[in-house]
Amino acid sequence: MTTRRERKKRETRQKIFNAAIKLFKEHGFESTTIDMISEEADVARGTIFLHFASKEAILAHWGYDRLQEIEERRDEWDYGDSCKQRVLRIYKILNEVNIQNYDFMKVLLESSMKHRQIFDSEKNANVELRQLFADLIEEAQDKGRLKTKFNPLVVANMLENIYYNALYDWVRSEGAWPLEEIMDEKVSIVFEGMDNEGVLTTKGLT
């Protein structure tokens, strides 16, 4: 059971994170200072460092929040026999937030290229997303729905790259790129190659 102290700690952490995201959107990552975040969140400067080691760590926390949301909304995507559709539902949940937060996504991607700490933290979040995809693929292989000759982690890495590359192109296009359509098309190509001799097609799972 979560204690009052743990709840308070989590609430403070979220308040700092929300304040920082608001400022990053308004002023950009480079121009936002810890003092500005402290004032916006109404917490002491030292309190921020109790929760986040740096400004970069606050930005990188976004990825972990999205993974947590995927787990919390598991009943929205983890059903049916189609691995492909599960993956696309996960993309859809992630993209709901991305589309609503275009300005922040632009800050996140641009800053990640400049700051190694953000990149390293995002890489850790990517590993968790990759493992989730790998588990889904392995399950489908065990059921005979996908070819077993493919390494689940390698395919999962491809699915992960499809997501992040499409997101990057979408941001560069100022939000004009057909994000979900392109993801759907690329994922379809991956799963057509893994289709276990027409099993997915004949069972209506594609």
N, C-alpha and C positions, 0 to 999 in steps of 0.2 A: 504494500500500500504506500502511495506517495505521501511523504510527510509535508507539513506546512512549510518547513524550511526548503525542501526540494522544489515545491511549487513556486515559492517566492523567488528562488534562484532561476528557475526556468522562465518565469514571467519577466524578471529583470533582463535576462539574456535576450528574450524576444523583443523587449522594448528597445534595447540598444540596437539590435539588428534592424528593426523597423525604422528607427530614427536614421540610421546610417543609410539605408536603402533610399529613403526619402531625399536625403541630402545628396547622395550620389546621382540621383535622377536630376535634381535641380541644378547642381553645381559641377557635376563630374567627379570622378574619383580623385584626380590629382588635386583639385582645389578644395576638397573636403578635408578638414582637419579633425583630429581627435577631440579638440576643444569644442568644435562645432557640434560633433556628435554628442558630446557630454551635455552641452546646453540643450540640444533638441530632445534628448532622452531624459533630461532632468536627473542625471546621476553624476556622481563625482568622477573625475577623470580616471582615478585609480580603479574605480568599479569596473570600468570598461576592460581594463587589462586583467581583471579577475576572470573575465568571461572570454575575451579574445586576445590573443597574443599580439595582434597588430591590426592595422586598418585592412591589410590584405586578407587577414584571416576572417574578418567580418564579411568581406565580399565573397570569399570562397565558401562561406557557410550556406550560401544560396543553393548550391548543388545538393547538399545534405538535406536541406528542407524539402527539395523536390523529391528526393528518394523516400523521405518519410511520408510524403503525401501519397506516393505510389503505393506504399504499404498500407496506409490507412484507407485507401480507396480500392483495396484489392478485389472486393466483390464486384466492382465495376468493370474489371478486365479479366479476372482469372476464372473464366468459365468457358464451356464448350471444348471441342476437341482440336480446334485449329490453332496451332502455334503462331502462325502468321497473324491471325486476327488478334490474338493476345498481345503480340508485339505492337500492332497498329493501335490497339486501345491504349497501351502504355504511352505511345507517342502522343496520342490525342490528349491525354490528361496532362502531359508535360507541355504540350503546345497551347493549351488553354491559358496557362499562366504566362508563357512566353509572349503570346499575342497581346495579352492585357498589359504587359510590361515591356513594350518594345524599347522605350528609352533606357530602361535599366539594362536590358539585354545588350544593347549597344555598348554601354559603359563596361559591362562584365567582359564581353569578348575583346574589346580594345585594351582593357587593362590587363587581361590575362596574358596578352602578347608581350606586355612590357614588364610584368612583375613575376619573377620566377616563383615566388611563394604562392601566388594565386594559382599558377599553373600546376604546381606540385599538389596543392590541396584538391584542385579539381580532378587531377589524375586519380587520386584516391577515391573520389566519388564515382569516377568513371568505372573503376574496377568493380565497384558494387553493382552498378547498372549492368556491366558486362556479365557478371556472375549470375544476375537475375535472368538475363537472356539465355545464358548457357544452360541454366537449370531447366528452363522451358523447352529448349531444344533437345536436351538429353531425355527429358520425359517423353517427348514426341517420338524420339528414336526408339526408346524402350517399348513403345506401343506399336512400333512398326510403321509409323506414319511418315517418318523422314529417314533418308538414307543414313546408315550408321557409319559410312566410310569417312564422313566429315567430322572433324574435331569440333565439339560444341563451343569451346572457348574461341576458336578461330572464327566461326560463324558469328558468335556473339560479338566479337570485336568488329566484324563487318557491320553488324546492325547498329552498334554503338557509333561507328564512324559515319554511317548514313545519317544518323540523327544529328550529330554535331556539325558535320559538313553542310547539311541542309540548313541548319540554324544559322551558320556563319554566312552562307550565301543570302539567306533571307534578310539578315541584318544589313548586309552590304547593299542590298537592293532597296533599302529604306522601307522594308515591309511589303514590297510589291511582288516578291517572288511567291509562287504558289506552294507554300511550305508543305502542307499536308499531302497535296497531290504528288509532289515529287518524292516524298518519303514513301508514299504508297507504291509508286511505280518501282522504285529501287528495291523495296522490300519484296515486291512480287517477283522481281528477277532473281533475288536470292533464293526464295522458296521454290520457284520453278525448278531451279537446279538441284534442290534437295528433295523434291517430290519423289517418294518411293514408288517409282514405276506406275504413276497414275493413281495411287491410292487416294491422295488428297482430292484429285479432280473427281474421281468416280464417287467419292463419298460426299461431294459438295462442300469440302472444307476450305477451298481456296476463295 
